[in-house]
Amino acid sequence: MAMSRHGGINRSGRGGRGRRAAMAEINVTPLVDVMLVLLIIFMITAPLMVAGVPVDLPDSRAKPIEQPDAVPVQISIDAKDRIFIDDREVSNRALPAELAKIAAAQAGKAKPQQIMLRADRKREYGRVMRVMGELNRAGLTRIAMVTTGSDSE
């Protein structure tokens, strides 16, 4: 057997101590792969989480309106004729009082908050107009009707 410089037995057959030097580099390729997969998952699922109430919106060729920085109040009428303010269901009787609360909260603001009205395409026009009438009666006049975009002419 060969003797090493420090008097011990060299088992590696080379002139060194028989141990490898510690690797000082970290392999970031698996980390980047995982991060890209997570990014793709969030990019796909984020648009689906915009509205909590499932509503089959009608098509429209109108151009999208500019969104203000403030988060708008979403009022939805679903296929079962239920009314929601954001994700909270509101009865027909409680709707005027709830809209009055929203209007009172906006009373001191220079620019009132945008109201997004989402109605299922199967809802009759009169039902949507009654909700718009309640909005107008409460003093909420910045109303936008939400539709899906359509490229057909």
C-alpha positions as MATLAB code, in Angstrom:
seq = 'MAMSRHGGINRSGRGGRGRRAAMAEINVTPLVDVMLVLLIIFMITAPLMVAGVPVDLPDSRAKPIEQPDAVPVQISIDAKDRIFIDDREVSNRALPAELAKIAAAQAGKAKPQQIMLRADRKREYGRVMRVMGELNRAGLTRIAMVTTGSDSE';
ca = [
       0.000    0.000    0.000;
       1.087    3.487   -0.689;
       1.637    6.028    2.042;
       0.150    9.520    1.793;
       2.011   12.696    2.576;
       0.484   12.886    6.032;
       1.528    9.445    7.046;
      -1.840    7.710    6.536;
      -2.736    5.058    4.048;
      -3.927    6.388    0.710;
      -6.919    4.322   -0.379;
      -7.731    6.257   -3.502;
      -4.525    5.344   -5.223;
      -3.783    9.037   -5.816;
      -1.456   11.252   -3.899;
      -4.297   13.122   -2.058;
      -6.276   12.446    1.122;
      -8.920   10.368   -0.623;
     -11.801   12.814   -0.102;
     -13.429   14.967   -2.731;
     -13.611   18.722   -2.352;
     -17.059   20.040   -1.430;
     -19.061   21.296   -4.405;
     -19.765   25.019   -3.935;
     -22.354   25.348   -6.734;
     -26.107   24.866   -6.379;
     -28.033   23.408   -9.279;
     -30.937   25.837   -9.843;
     -32.421   24.065  -12.865;
     -35.011   22.074  -10.842;
     -35.985   25.249   -8.968;
     -36.497   27.142  -12.223;
     -38.547   24.246  -13.642;
     -40.860   24.187  -10.625;
     -41.251   27.970  -10.642;
     -42.170   27.994  -14.350;
     -44.789   25.282  -13.827;
     -46.295   27.236  -10.909;
     -46.299   30.420  -12.990;
     -48.191   28.671  -15.796;
     -50.715   27.244  -13.335;
     -51.371   30.674  -11.797;
     -51.620   32.325  -15.214;
     -54.295   29.823  -16.250;
     -56.308   29.825  -13.023;
     -56.188   33.546  -12.145;
     -58.717   34.691  -14.784;
     -61.110   31.983  -13.628;
     -61.173   33.379  -10.095;
     -62.310   36.872  -11.088;
     -66.015   36.352  -10.432;
     -67.336   34.099   -7.707;
     -70.906   33.884   -9.062;
     -71.250   31.770  -12.216;
     -73.131   33.822  -14.801;
     -73.490   33.030  -18.506;
     -72.800   36.520  -19.872;
     -74.181   37.670  -23.217;
     -71.882   38.481  -26.133;
     -71.149   42.029  -27.245;
     -68.910   43.752  -29.760;
     -68.418   46.761  -27.492;
     -64.883   47.798  -26.666;
     -63.731   47.230  -23.084;
     -63.959   50.249  -20.804;
     -61.002   51.577  -18.877;
     -60.887   50.161  -15.358;
     -60.323   52.582  -12.488;
     -57.784   51.776   -9.787;
     -60.507   51.084   -7.209;
     -62.098   47.643   -7.153;
     -65.652   47.932   -8.518;
     -68.735   46.541   -6.778;
     -70.063   43.548   -8.709;
     -73.790   42.942   -8.787;
     -74.739   39.640  -10.388;
     -78.042   38.085  -11.434;
     -77.566   34.359  -11.999;
     -79.618   31.893  -14.055;
     -81.820   31.088  -11.032;
     -82.736   34.803  -10.687;
     -80.729   35.237   -7.476;
     -79.006   38.573   -6.855;
     -75.467   38.789   -5.495;
     -73.469   41.798   -4.336;
     -69.895   40.686   -4.901;
     -70.094   37.048   -3.662;
     -72.876   37.577   -1.088;
     -76.459   36.639   -1.974;
     -79.042   39.369   -1.323;
     -82.805   38.916   -1.279;
     -85.077   41.089   -3.434;
     -86.408   42.824   -0.316;
     -82.936   43.558    1.084;
     -81.534   44.860   -2.227;
     -82.619   48.526   -1.826;
     -81.179   48.699    1.710;
     -77.880   47.091    0.609;
     -77.568   49.510   -2.321;
     -78.312   52.425    0.021;
     -75.420   51.269    2.251;
     -73.069   51.218   -0.741;
     -74.254   54.680   -1.821;
     -73.814   56.042    1.724;
     -70.248   54.718    1.835;
     -69.499   56.538   -1.432;
     -71.255   59.811   -0.514;
     -68.110   61.736    0.464;
     -65.954   60.560   -2.422;
     -65.193   62.857   -5.348;
     -65.464   60.024   -7.871;
     -68.057   57.363   -7.019;
     -67.153   53.712   -7.255;
     -67.901   51.800  -10.463;
     -70.769   49.283  -10.328;
     -70.367   46.229  -12.575;
     -73.718   44.634  -13.431;
     -73.444   41.017  -14.537;
     -76.642   39.298  -15.667;
     -77.116   35.800  -17.028;
     -78.070   35.828  -20.705;
     -81.263   33.892  -19.932;
     -82.575   36.620  -17.605;
     -85.345   38.741  -19.012;
     -84.616   42.357  -19.872;
     -87.214   43.622  -17.397;
     -85.492   41.898  -14.471;
     -82.155   43.525  -15.312;
     -83.875   46.901  -15.713;
     -85.513   46.563  -12.273;
     -82.087   46.055  -10.701;
     -80.730   49.026  -12.670;
     -83.700   51.069  -11.446;
     -82.837   50.192   -7.836;
     -79.233   51.224   -8.498;
     -80.377   54.554   -9.924;
     -82.811   55.105   -7.047;
     -79.969   54.549   -4.554;
     -77.891   57.176   -6.376;
     -75.425   54.705   -7.924;
     -75.159   55.936  -11.498;
     -71.716   54.696  -12.629;
     -72.991   51.352  -13.922;
     -71.224   49.146  -16.449;
     -72.901   46.133  -18.035;
     -70.471   43.202  -18.167;
     -70.492   41.014  -21.293;
     -68.135   38.618  -23.007;
     -66.318   39.838  -26.096;
     -67.427   38.598  -29.481;
     -65.559   38.922  -32.768;
     -68.488   37.985  -35.006;
     -70.217   40.648  -37.050;
];
